[in-house]
Amino acid sequence: MSSVLIIFSCSGEDGETGPPGKDGNANVIVSDWMPIVWTWADYQTADAFMDVPVEDMTSYLDNGDVVVMYIKNYSRVEALPSSFSSGYLSFDFGTFPASESFETNDFEGFRFYSEGNLSILNIFQNDSEKIDVRYVLVPANVVETTGLSMDSKLNLEETMELIGMDSNQY
């Protein structure tokens, strides 16, 4: 019995090097605009929150990533937290335990808060086509190159431009 071994080899010239690309933003996560649906609301105190689960949220926190949240009220978009004449809008993020008093399950993600304005509670949930929230998760490597921080207080367009994303796309 005999064996035959045939080896082929090809070589060619490399093409020209392309222009340098923009620093990566592949791991930036921009949520869709989400209508406000209160997870819990107290219409006596005018306080409410909405839970937004985000899978593996703790890994973002452990890696030094930045998280920002925005509210869109008709065509106006602003970063949270935000104060207004008779209330306050804010958010928190991380792991939240279950609560019997709030009748919530444990989860990882965002908790969007509204405090102190009863009309806001009703308007936000009932005018869901015009009032929404969205979050942006920015990985540490993008944070390092852009200088973005949780305290930046940039509007959505400024944030998207800073991280190299087209704000018209969102």
C-alpha positions as CSV (number, residue, x, y, z in Angstrom):
1,M,0.0,0.0,0.0
2,S,1.3,3.4,-0.8
3,S,0.2,6.9,0.2
4,V,0.4,10.0,-1.7
5,L,0.7,13.4,0.1
6,I,0.0,16.4,-2.0
7,I,0.6,19.9,-0.6
8,F,-0.6,23.0,-2.3
9,S,0.6,26.4,-1.4
10,C,-0.6,29.8,-2.6
11,S,0.7,33.2,-1.9
12,G,-0.3,36.5,-3.2
13,E,0.3,40.1,-2.5
14,D,-1.6,41.9,0.2
15,G,-3.9,44.8,-0.9
16,E,-3.5,48.4,0.2
17,T,-4.1,49.3,3.8
18,G,-7.4,51.0,4.2
19,P,-8.0,54.3,6.1
20,P,-7.9,54.1,9.9
21,G,-11.4,53.5,11.4
22,K,-13.1,55.3,14.3
23,D,-12.5,53.8,17.7
24,G,-14.9,51.0,18.3
25,N,-18.3,51.4,19.8
26,A,-19.5,47.8,19.0
27,N,-20.3,47.0,22.6
28,V,-22.3,50.1,23.3
29,I,-26.0,49.2,24.0
30,V,-28.7,51.7,23.2
31,S,-32.2,50.5,24.2
32,D,-35.3,51.2,22.2
33,W,-37.6,54.0,23.5
34,M,-39.8,52.3,26.1
35,P,-43.2,53.5,27.1
36,I,-43.6,54.1,30.8
37,V,-45.5,51.3,32.6
38,W,-45.3,51.7,36.3
39,T,-44.2,48.6,38.2
40,W,-45.4,50.2,41.4
41,A,-47.2,53.5,42.1
42,D,-48.5,55.3,45.2
43,Y,-51.1,57.8,44.1
44,Q,-51.2,59.3,47.7
45,T,-47.6,60.3,47.7
46,A,-47.3,60.6,43.9
47,D,-44.3,58.3,43.8
48,A,-43.7,55.5,41.3
49,F,-41.1,53.4,39.7
50,M,-40.7,51.3,36.6
51,D,-38.4,48.3,36.5
52,V,-36.4,47.7,33.3
53,P,-34.6,44.3,33.5
54,V,-31.2,44.2,31.7
55,E,-29.5,40.8,31.5
56,D,-26.1,40.6,33.2
57,M,-26.3,44.1,34.5
58,T,-23.7,43.4,37.2
59,S,-21.0,42.6,34.7
60,Y,-21.4,46.2,33.3
61,L,-21.0,47.6,36.8
62,D,-18.0,45.4,37.6
63,N,-16.2,46.4,34.5
64,G,-16.4,50.2,35.0
65,D,-18.9,50.8,32.3
66,V,-21.1,53.9,32.3
67,V,-24.9,53.9,32.2
68,V,-27.1,56.8,31.3
69,M,-30.8,57.1,31.0
70,Y,-33.0,59.6,29.1
71,I,-36.6,60.6,29.1
72,K,-38.4,61.8,25.9
73,N,-41.4,64.1,26.5
74,Y,-42.9,64.6,23.1
75,S,-39.9,65.9,21.1
76,R,-37.8,67.1,24.1
77,V,-35.2,64.6,25.3
78,E,-33.2,65.1,28.5
79,A,-30.8,63.1,30.7
80,L,-31.8,61.8,34.1
81,P,-31.8,62.8,36.9
82,S,-34.1,65.8,36.3
83,S,-35.9,68.1,38.6
84,F,-39.0,70.1,37.7
85,S,-41.4,72.5,39.5
86,S,-43.1,69.9,41.7
87,G,-41.2,66.7,41.2
88,Y,-38.1,64.7,40.5
89,L,-37.2,62.0,37.9
90,S,-34.3,59.7,38.4
91,F,-33.0,56.2,38.0
92,D,-30.9,53.6,39.7
93,F,-29.3,50.4,38.4
94,G,-27.9,47.2,39.6
95,T,-29.5,44.2,41.4
96,F,-32.8,44.8,43.1
97,P,-34.2,42.4,45.7
98,A,-37.8,41.2,45.7
99,S,-40.1,43.4,47.9
100,E,-43.3,42.3,49.4
101,S,-44.4,45.9,50.2
102,F,-43.8,46.9,46.5
103,E,-45.0,43.5,45.2
104,T,-41.9,43.2,43.0
105,N,-39.6,40.3,42.1
106,D,-35.8,40.5,42.3
107,F,-34.1,41.6,39.0
108,E,-31.0,43.1,37.5
109,G,-31.4,46.3,35.5
110,F,-32.7,49.8,35.8
111,R,-35.3,51.3,38.1
112,F,-36.8,54.6,36.7
113,Y,-38.3,56.8,39.5
114,S,-40.8,59.6,39.5
115,E,-41.3,61.4,42.8
116,G,-43.7,64.0,43.9
117,N,-46.1,64.9,41.1
118,L,-49.4,63.0,40.7
119,S,-50.3,64.4,37.3
120,I,-46.9,63.3,36.0
121,L,-47.7,59.7,37.1
122,N,-50.9,59.6,35.1
123,I,-49.7,61.5,32.1
124,F,-46.5,59.5,31.7
125,Q,-48.3,56.2,31.7
126,N,-51.4,57.3,29.7
127,D,-49.5,59.2,26.9
128,S,-47.1,56.4,26.1
129,E,-46.8,57.3,22.5
130,K,-45.2,60.6,23.3
131,I,-43.4,60.0,26.7
132,D,-40.7,57.3,26.8
133,V,-37.4,56.3,28.5
134,R,-34.3,54.7,27.1
135,Y,-30.9,53.7,28.5
136,V,-27.4,53.6,27.0
137,L,-24.7,51.3,28.3
138,V,-21.2,52.4,27.4
139,P,-18.3,49.9,28.0
140,A,-15.2,50.9,29.9
141,N,-13.0,51.0,26.8
142,V,-15.2,53.6,25.2
143,V,-15.5,55.5,28.5
144,E,-11.7,55.7,28.6
145,T,-11.4,57.1,25.1
146,T,-14.3,59.5,25.3
147,G,-14.2,60.8,28.9
148,L,-17.9,60.1,29.3
149,S,-19.0,59.7,32.9
150,M,-22.2,59.3,34.9
151,D,-22.0,63.0,35.8
152,S,-21.6,64.2,32.2
153,K,-25.2,65.3,31.9
154,L,-25.0,65.4,28.1
155,N,-28.1,65.3,26.0
156,L,-28.7,62.2,23.9
157,E,-27.3,63.7,20.7
158,E,-24.2,64.9,22.5
159,T,-23.7,61.4,24.1
160,M,-24.2,59.6,20.8
161,E,-21.8,62.0,19.0
162,L,-19.2,61.5,21.8
163,I,-19.3,57.7,21.5
164,G,-19.3,57.8,17.7
165,M,-22.8,56.8,17.0
166,D,-25.4,58.4,14.7
167,S,-28.1,60.0,16.8
168,N,-30.5,60.0,13.9
169,Q,-30.4,56.3,14.0
170,Y,-31.8,56.3,17.5
